[in-house]
């Protein structure tokens, strides 16, 4: 039932419905019988006949596409649009244009926009009241990947008995319309991404076709008849794991059997620092094997008699090309589940730090567990994500220059990393560690874990040779975070506000009581 017909649009049926359940697209709060009637969306034939590009470039911050707005709403939006150039107000074209009202819209300058396809160019799309409360623009907006901003008082939203619309749309009172730009600009990127994901989920699951609308209606009726079989709030509204963040590891997630770890050290020509690292690794109790990835094609690695004498297996692999992703190749020499990835300038970690880091990883084998932590923040100045190396209250990345992770991620890096991301890393000789953090976070939905108090990881004897010493290196890493978020389709990096320290760290007890007595300096 679609309430009302031209020209009066009386929002009720002209018949006695009695005890009949009414499913309608345009109920208001005064005529709707809660837990009895069912509010359905006003369907748009366009969504079944047009190709939808939900990930299109969003050139407009706000789009208003409905013709014949109320005079008050139109005047308010025109006032707001005068102050902000990223708002598009499109109305019905002039009657003299011979253009179908349903297929085309025009802005105040007469520029044509194909309707409703142009909604795919908007970040937020407005849904106003018309002659009817229910409008097809709501379902068109969801189909376009645009976030609905519903400005209709007393409107009973589709399937609102079970769907939590605040997860998929912005709901405003009509008196808030003058402040709409400020309200929408105050939303953080994580909330915007969540709104898009839930909007897509609601559309795909419940609203995307007449069949889905019909089945959803029947499901609601079925739950009323058989309440014990109800999906519950989460069943209707929470994104399934396959859509949000699937866990790639098989439960249970207890500590794996202690088989030790394989250290993979990426090096170019810093032999003195490399040798110090090898000696330290060899003295670490849980170290099983050291794999050195020799990334220098211009110089051969030293002969075997020049390497440190150690009692643990040491393998030198000479790469054919100097690229940072060589460190993440699934080498057959890695026989342990745990991998310790190290740069050849990280020679300051103590034996206790390395051993404790491995033991922490055993408790969290699906995460990156390591030492140098960084964070990402949103910049309103550049309107982009920024990489931040400053020490703060939280972090969202742990760099693979000194971290433990499961060898599984080597295979995933080789097979699932977006090709554009891999090409960026190889071309710029930068950000392979950020790419790995993105990959793990997108697969698990979990934050990395920082181990120990150490903040500084500088090699005094090799500072001038470090890639990170380049003045443009840090700025480029901000570009990486922003670029990767677009290539992955979302930014799944999670913040953490804790770190792992030994239980007796900084406790006033005899040193003999401490298993890990030397956790290094800050």
C-alpha positions as CSV (number, residue, x, y, z in Angstrom):
1,X,0.0,0.0,0.0
2,X,1.3,3.4,-1.0
3,X,-0.7,6.0,0.9
4,X,-2.5,8.7,-1.0
5,X,-3.0,9.5,-4.7
6,X,-2.9,12.7,-6.6
7,X,-3.9,15.4,-6.1
8,X,-4.9,15.1,-2.4
9,X,-2.4,12.3,-1.2
10,X,-4.6,11.4,1.8
11,X,-2.3,9.2,3.9
12,X,-4.8,6.5,4.6
13,X,-6.8,3.9,2.7
14,X,-10.4,4.9,1.9
15,X,-11.6,1.5,3.1
16,X,-12.2,-0.1,6.5
17,X,-9.1,-2.2,7.1
18,X,-10.5,-3.6,10.3
19,X,-7.9,-6.1,11.7
20,X,-6.0,-6.4,8.5
21,X,-2.3,-6.0,8.6
22,X,-1.2,-3.1,6.4
23,X,2.2,-3.0,4.7
24,X,2.7,0.5,3.4
25,X,5.4,2.9,2.1
26,X,4.8,6.2,3.8
27,X,3.4,5.8,7.2
28,X,3.6,8.6,9.7
29,X,3.8,8.1,13.4
30,X,0.1,9.0,13.9
31,X,-1.4,6.5,11.6
32,X,1.1,3.6,12.0
33,X,0.0,0.7,14.3
34,X,3.3,-0.3,15.9
35,X,4.0,-4.0,16.1
36,X,1.1,-4.6,13.8
37,X,1.5,-2.7,10.5
38,X,4.7,-2.9,8.5
39,X,6.4,0.0,6.9
40,X,8.0,-0.9,3.6
41,X,10.2,1.2,1.3
42,X,8.9,3.1,-1.7
43,X,10.5,1.0,-4.5
44,X,12.4,2.6,-7.4
45,X,12.5,0.6,-10.7
46,X,15.9,2.2,-11.5
47,X,17.8,0.1,-9.0
48,X,17.0,-3.1,-10.9
49,X,17.8,-1.7,-14.4
50,X,20.8,0.5,-13.9
51,X,24.4,-0.4,-13.2
52,X,25.4,0.7,-9.7
53,X,28.9,2.0,-9.0
54,X,28.8,2.3,-5.2
55,X,32.5,3.2,-5.0
56,X,32.3,6.1,-7.5
57,X,34.3,9.3,-6.9
58,X,32.3,11.4,-4.5
59,X,32.7,15.0,-5.8
60,X,29.8,16.4,-3.9
61,X,29.6,16.5,-0.1
62,X,25.8,16.9,-0.1
63,X,23.3,16.3,-2.9
64,X,19.6,17.2,-2.8
65,X,17.9,15.6,-5.8
66,X,14.2,15.8,-5.0
67,X,12.0,18.1,-7.1
68,X,9.3,20.3,-5.6
69,X,10.7,20.7,-2.0
70,X,8.6,22.6,0.4
71,X,9.3,26.3,0.1
72,X,10.9,26.5,3.6
73,X,13.2,23.5,3.0
74,X,14.3,24.8,-0.5
75,X,15.1,28.3,0.9
76,X,17.2,26.9,3.8
77,X,19.2,24.6,1.5
78,X,19.8,27.3,-1.0
79,X,21.1,29.5,1.8
80,X,23.4,26.7,3.0
81,X,24.6,26.0,-0.5
82,X,25.6,29.6,-1.1
83,X,28.2,29.3,1.8
84,X,29.6,25.9,0.7
85,X,30.6,25.0,-2.9
86,X,30.4,21.3,-2.3
87,X,26.6,21.2,-2.0
88,X,24.5,20.4,-5.1
89,X,20.9,21.4,-5.1
90,X,19.2,19.8,-8.2
91,X,15.5,20.3,-9.0
92,X,13.1,19.4,-11.7
93,X,14.2,21.0,-15.0
94,X,12.2,23.7,-16.7
95,X,9.0,22.6,-18.4
96,X,10.4,24.1,-21.6
97,X,13.4,21.7,-21.6
98,X,11.3,18.7,-22.8
99,X,13.2,16.5,-20.3
100,X,11.5,13.9,-18.2
101,X,11.2,15.0,-14.5
102,X,11.9,11.5,-13.4
103,X,15.1,11.1,-15.5
104,X,16.8,14.5,-15.3
105,X,17.6,17.2,-12.8
106,X,18.9,20.7,-13.2
107,X,20.8,22.9,-10.9
108,X,20.2,26.7,-10.6
109,X,22.5,27.3,-13.6
110,X,20.6,24.8,-15.8
111,X,23.3,22.2,-15.7
112,X,21.8,18.7,-16.4
113,X,22.2,15.7,-14.2
114,X,21.0,12.2,-15.0
115,X,18.7,11.1,-12.2
116,X,19.2,9.1,-10.1
117,X,22.7,8.0,-11.4
118,X,24.3,11.3,-10.2
119,X,23.6,10.3,-6.6
120,X,26.7,8.2,-7.0
121,X,28.7,11.4,-6.9
122,X,27.6,12.4,-3.4
123,X,28.9,11.5,0.0
124,X,25.5,12.4,1.7
125,X,22.1,12.5,-0.1
126,X,19.2,14.3,1.4
127,X,15.7,12.7,1.8
128,X,12.9,15.2,2.4
129,X,9.2,14.9,2.8
130,X,7.2,15.3,-0.4
131,X,3.5,15.0,-1.2
132,X,4.0,11.6,0.4
133,X,6.3,10.9,3.4
134,X,7.8,7.8,1.7
135,X,10.1,8.7,-1.2
136,X,11.9,6.5,-3.7
137,X,15.0,8.6,-3.3
138,X,15.8,6.7,0.0
139,X,16.3,3.4,-1.7
140,X,18.0,5.1,-4.7
141,X,20.4,6.7,-2.3
142,X,21.3,3.4,-0.6
143,X,21.8,1.8,-4.0
144,X,24.2,4.5,-5.0
145,X,26.4,4.1,-2.0
146,X,25.5,7.6,-0.8
147,X,24.7,8.0,2.9
148,X,21.0,9.0,3.4
149,X,20.3,12.0,5.5
150,X,16.6,11.7,6.4
151,X,15.0,15.0,7.3
152,X,11.4,14.0,7.8
153,X,9.6,14.4,11.2
154,X,7.2,11.6,12.2
155,X,8.2,9.3,9.2
156,X,8.1,5.6,10.1
157,X,11.2,4.3,8.3
158,X,11.1,1.0,6.3
159,X,11.2,-2.1,8.5
160,X,11.9,0.1,11.5
161,X,10.5,-2.7,13.8
162,X,13.7,-4.6,13.2
163,X,16.2,-2.3,11.4
164,X,18.3,0.2,13.4
165,X,18.4,3.0,10.8
166,X,20.9,5.0,12.9
167,X,23.5,2.4,11.7
168,X,22.9,3.2,8.0
169,X,21.6,6.8,7.8
170,X,21.7,10.2,9.5
171,X,18.4,11.1,11.1
172,X,17.7,14.8,11.6
173,X,14.7,16.8,12.7
174,X,13.5,19.3,10.3
175,X,14.4,22.2,12.6
176,X,18.1,21.0,12.3
177,X,18.2,21.6,8.6
178,X,20.0,25.0,8.8
179,X,22.9,23.3,10.7
180,X,23.1,20.3,8.4
181,X,26.6,21.1,7.0
182,X,28.1,21.5,10.4
183,X,26.5,18.3,11.7
184,X,27.7,16.2,8.8
185,X,31.2,17.7,8.8
186,X,31.5,16.7,12.5
187,X,31.3,13.0,11.6
188,X,34.6,11.2,11.8
189,X,35.8,8.9,9.0
190,X,35.2,5.7,10.9
191,X,31.5,6.6,11.4
192,X,31.2,7.5,7.8
193,X,32.7,4.2,6.7
194,X,30.4,2.3,9.1
195,X,27.3,4.1,7.7
196,X,28.3,3.2,4.2
197,X,28.9,-0.5,5.1
198,X,25.6,-0.8,6.9
199,X,23.7,1.1,4.2
200,X,25.1,-1.4,1.6
201,X,24.2,-4.3,3.9
202,X,20.6,-3.1,4.5
203,X,20.2,-2.6,0.7
204,X,21.7,-5.9,-0.3
205,X,19.9,-7.9,2.4
206,X,16.5,-6.3,2.7
207,X,15.7,-3.5,0.2
208,X,17.4,-4.2,-3.1
209,X,14.5,-5.8,-5.0
210,X,10.8,-6.4,-4.7
211,X,11.6,-10.0,-3.8
212,X,13.8,-9.0,-0.9
213,X,11.3,-6.5,0.3
214,X,8.6,-9.2,0.2
215,X,10.8,-11.8,2.0
216,X,11.7,-9.3,4.7
217,X,8.1,-8.5,5.2
218,X,7.3,-12.2,5.6
219,X,10.3,-12.7,8.0
220,X,8.9,-9.9,10.2
221,X,5.5,-11.5,10.3
222,X,7.0,-14.9,11.0
223,X,8.9,-13.6,14.0
224,X,5.7,-12.2,15.4
225,X,4.1,-15.6,15.1
226,X,7.1,-17.5,16.3
227,X,9.0,-15.2,18.6
228,X,11.3,-17.9,19.9
229,X,12.8,-18.1,16.4
230,X,13.5,-14.4,16.2
231,X,16.9,-13.3,14.8
232,X,17.1,-10.7,17.5
233,X,18.7,-7.2,17.1
234,X,22.1,-8.5,16.1
235,X,20.7,-10.9,13.6
236,X,19.0,-8.1,11.7
237,X,21.6,-5.3,12.1
238,X,25.1,-6.5,12.7
239,X,27.3,-7.0,9.7
240,X,28.1,-10.7,9.1
241,X,31.8,-11.6,9.7
242,X,32.3,-12.4,6.1
243,X,31.5,-8.8,5.2
244,X,33.2,-7.0,8.1
245,X,36.3,-8.7,9.3
246,X,36.7,-12.5,8.9
247,X,39.1,-14.3,11.2
248,X,41.4,-16.2,9.1
249,X,42.6,-18.4,11.9
250,X,41.0,-21.6,13.0
251,X,39.7,-21.7,16.6
252,X,40.7,-22.3,19.3
253,X,43.1,-19.4,19.4
254,X,45.2,-20.7,22.3
255,X,49.0,-20.5,22.3
256,X,50.6,-22.7,19.6
257,X,53.0,-25.4,20.7
258,X,56.3,-23.8,21.6
259,X,58.4,-24.6,18.6
260,X,60.4,-21.4,18.5
261,X,60.6,-18.7,15.8
262,X,62.5,-18.0,12.6
263,X,64.2,-14.6,12.3
264,X,64.0,-13.1,8.8
265,X,66.5,-10.2,8.6
266,X,66.4,-7.9,5.6
267,X,69.8,-6.4,4.8
268,X,71.7,-4.4,2.2
269,X,75.2,-3.6,3.3
270,X,75.3,-2.8,7.0
271,X,77.5,-5.8,8.0
272,X,78.6,-4.6,11.4
273,X,75.1,-4.0,12.6
274,X,73.9,-7.3,10.9
275,X,76.5,-9.3,12.7
276,X,75.5,-7.8,16.1
277,X,71.9,-8.8,15.4
278,X,72.9,-12.3,14.4
279,X,74.9,-12.8,17.6
280,X,72.0,-11.5,19.7
281,X,69.4,-13.7,17.9
282,X,71.6,-16.8,18.3
283,X,71.6,-16.3,22.1
284,X,67.8,-16.0,22.3
285,X,66.4,-19.3,23.7
286,X,63.4,-19.7,21.3
287,X,65.4,-18.8,18.1
288,X,65.3,-21.8,15.7
289,X,66.6,-20.5,12.4
290,X,68.0,-17.2,11.0
291,X,67.3,-16.3,7.4
292,X,69.2,-13.3,6.0
293,X,67.6,-11.7,2.9
294,X,70.6,-10.1,1.0
295,X,69.0,-7.3,-1.0
296,X,72.2,-5.9,-2.6
297,X,72.6,-7.0,-6.2
298,X,75.7,-4.9,-6.6
299,X,77.7,-6.7,-4.0
300,X,77.9,-10.3,-3.1
301,X,77.3,-11.4,0.6
302,X,80.5,-12.2,2.6
303,X,81.8,-15.8,2.4
304,X,80.6,-18.1,5.1
305,X,83.8,-18.0,7.1
306,X,83.3,-14.3,7.6
307,X,79.9,-14.7,9.3
308,X,79.6,-14.9,13.1
309,X,80.1,-18.4,14.5
310,X,76.8,-19.4,16.0
311,X,75.1,-22.7,17.0
312,X,71.9,-22.0,15.2
313,X,71.1,-22.6,11.5
314,X,71.9,-19.5,9.3
315,X,70.7,-19.2,5.7
316,X,71.6,-16.4,3.3
317,X,69.2,-15.8,0.5
318,X,70.4,-13.4,-2.2
319,X,67.4,-11.6,-3.9
320,X,67.3,-10.9,-7.6
321,X,65.9,-7.4,-7.1
322,X,66.2,-4.8,-4.4
323,X,62.6,-4.4,-3.2
324,X,61.3,-4.3,0.3
325,X,58.7,-6.9,-0.2
326,X,61.4,-9.6,-0.4
327,X,61.2,-9.8,3.3
328,X,57.6,-11.2,3.0
329,X,58.3,-14.0,0.6
330,X,57.1,-17.4,1.8
331,X,60.6,-18.9,2.1
332,X,60.7,-22.7,2.4
333,X,63.3,-22.2,5.1
334,X,60.6,-20.9,7.5
335,X,59.5,-24.1,9.2
336,X,58.1,-22.5,12.4
337,X,54.7,-20.8,12.8
338,X,56.3,-17.7,14.2
339,X,58.4,-15.2,12.2
340,X,60.5,-12.4,13.6
341,X,60.9,-9.8,11.0
342,X,63.9,-7.5,11.5
343,X,65.7,-4.6,9.7
344,X,69.5,-4.8,9.7
345,X,69.7,-1.5,11.8
346,X,67.6,-2.8,14.7
347,X,70.6,-4.0,16.7
348,X,69.5,-2.5,20.1
349,X,67.0,-5.1,21.2
350,X,68.1,-7.2,24.1
351,X,67.8,-11.0,24.4
352,X,65.1,-10.6,27.0
353,X,63.1,-8.3,24.8
354,X,63.3,-10.7,21.9
355,X,62.3,-13.7,24.0
356,X,59.5,-11.9,25.8
357,X,58.2,-10.6,22.4
358,X,57.9,-14.2,21.2
359,X,56.1,-15.3,24.3
360,X,53.6,-12.5,23.9
361,X,53.1,-13.5,20.3
362,X,52.2,-17.0,21.4
363,X,49.3,-15.6,23.3
364,X,48.2,-13.5,20.2
365,X,49.3,-15.6,17.2
366,X,46.9,-13.9,14.7
367,X,48.3,-10.4,15.4
368,X,51.4,-8.4,14.7
369,X,53.3,-8.3,17.9
370,X,56.4,-6.1,18.1
371,X,58.3,-3.1,19.2
372,X,58.2,0.1,17.1
373,X,54.6,1.5,17.3
374,X,53.1,4.2,15.2
375,X,49.6,5.7,14.7
376,X,47.4,7.1,12.0
377,X,45.3,10.3,12.4
378,X,42.9,12.2,10.2
379,X,43.9,15.7,9.1
380,X,41.2,18.2,8.5
381,X,43.8,20.5,6.9
382,X,44.8,18.1,4.1
383,X,41.5,16.1,4.2
384,X,43.5,12.9,4.3
385,X,45.0,10.2,6.6
386,X,48.3,11.0,8.2
387,X,51.1,8.8,9.5
388,X,52.3,9.9,12.9
389,X,55.5,8.7,14.7
390,X,55.0,10.8,17.8
391,X,54.6,8.9,21.1
392,X,51.0,9.2,22.4
393,X,48.3,7.4,24.3
394,X,47.4,5.0,21.5
395,X,48.9,3.3,18.4
396,X,47.5,1.5,15.4
397,X,50.6,0.1,13.7
398,X,53.5,-2.0,14.8
399,X,56.3,-1.8,12.2
400,X,57.7,-5.0,10.8
401,X,61.2,-3.8,11.2
402,X,61.0,-5.5,14.6
403,X,57.9,-7.7,15.0
404,X,56.6,-11.2,15.3
405,X,53.7,-12.6,13.2
406,X,52.4,-15.9,11.9
407,X,54.1,-17.2,8.7
408,X,50.6,-17.4,7.2
409,X,50.8,-13.7,6.5
410,X,53.7,-14.2,4.1
411,X,51.4,-16.3,1.9
412,X,48.5,-13.8,2.2
413,X,50.9,-10.9,1.4
414,X,51.9,-12.7,-1.8
415,X,48.4,-13.6,-2.9
416,X,45.9,-11.2,-1.4
417,X,47.6,-7.8,-1.3
418,X,46.0,-5.4,-3.8
419,X,48.4,-5.2,-6.9
420,X,48.3,-1.4,-6.8
421,X,49.6,-1.5,-3.2
422,X,52.4,-3.9,-4.0
423,X,53.4,-1.8,-7.0
424,X,53.4,1.4,-4.8
425,X,55.6,-0.3,-2.2
426,X,58.1,-1.6,-4.8
427,X,58.2,1.7,-6.8
428,X,58.7,3.9,-3.7
429,X,60.9,1.6,-1.6
430,X,58.7,2.4,1.3
431,X,55.7,1.4,3.4
432,X,55.8,-2.4,3.1
433,X,55.4,-2.5,6.8
434,X,52.3,-0.3,6.6
435,X,50.9,-2.6,3.9
436,X,51.3,-5.6,6.1
437,X,49.5,-3.8,9.0
438,X,46.6,-3.0,6.6
439,X,46.5,-6.6,5.4
440,X,46.4,-8.1,8.9
441,X,43.9,-5.6,10.2
442,X,41.6,-6.1,7.3
443,X,41.6,-9.9,7.7
444,X,41.3,-10.0,11.5
445,X,39.8,-6.6,12.5
446,X,42.2,-6.5,15.4
447,X,44.9,-4.1,16.5
448,X,48.6,-4.9,16.7
449,X,50.3,-5.3,20.1
450,X,53.3,-3.3,21.2
451,X,55.8,-5.1,23.4
452,X,58.0,-3.4,26.1
453,X,58.7,0.3,26.9
454,X,61.3,1.1,24.3
455,X,60.4,4.1,22.2
456,X,63.6,4.8,20.1
457,X,64.9,2.4,17.5
458,X,67.9,4.4,16.0
459,X,71.1,2.8,15.0
460,X,73.8,5.5,15.9
461,X,76.4,4.0,13.5
462,X,74.1,3.8,10.5
463,X,71.8,6.8,10.8
464,X,73.0,8.5,7.7
465,X,72.4,5.4,5.6
466,X,68.8,4.7,6.8
467,X,66.0,5.1,4.4
468,X,64.0,6.7,7.1
469,X,66.6,9.5,7.4
470,X,65.4,10.9,4.1
471,X,63.4,14.1,4.9
472,X,60.6,13.1,2.5
473,X,60.4,9.6,3.9
474,X,57.9,10.5,6.7
475,X,55.7,12.6,4.4
476,X,55.6,9.7,1.9
477,X,54.4,7.4,4.6
478,X,51.4,9.6,5.1
479,X,50.6,9.3,1.4
480,X,50.9,5.5,1.9
481,X,48.3,5.4,4.6
482,X,45.8,7.5,2.6
483,X,46.5,5.7,-0.6
484,X,46.2,2.2,0.9
485,X,42.9,3.1,2.6
486,X,41.5,3.8,-0.8
487,X,42.9,0.7,-2.4
488,X,41.7,-1.6,0.4
489,X,38.3,0.1,0.2
490,X,38.3,1.1,3.8
491,X,40.7,1.8,6.7
492,X,40.4,-1.1,9.2
493,X,43.4,-0.1,11.3
494,X,42.4,-0.4,15.0
495,X,43.8,1.6,17.9
496,X,45.2,0.0,21.0
497,X,45.9,1.8,24.3
498,X,48.0,-0.8,26.1
499,X,51.3,-2.5,25.7
500,X,52.7,-5.8,27.0
501,X,55.3,-5.7,29.7
502,X,56.6,-8.5,32.0
503,X,54.7,-8.9,35.2
504,X,57.6,-7.8,37.3
505,X,58.7,-5.0,35.1
506,X,59.9,-2.1,37.3
507,X,58.9,-3.9,40.4
508,X,61.1,-3.4,43.4
509,X,62.2,-7.1,43.7
510,X,65.6,-8.8,43.4
511,X,66.7,-9.1,39.8
512,X,67.0,-12.9,40.2
513,X,63.2,-13.0,40.6
514,X,62.7,-11.6,37.1
515,X,62.6,-13.9,34.1
516,X,63.0,-10.9,31.8
517,X,65.3,-8.5,33.7
518,X,66.7,-6.5,30.8
519,X,63.9,-5.0,28.8
520,X,66.1,-2.2,27.4
521,X,65.9,1.5,27.8
522,X,63.3,3.9,26.5
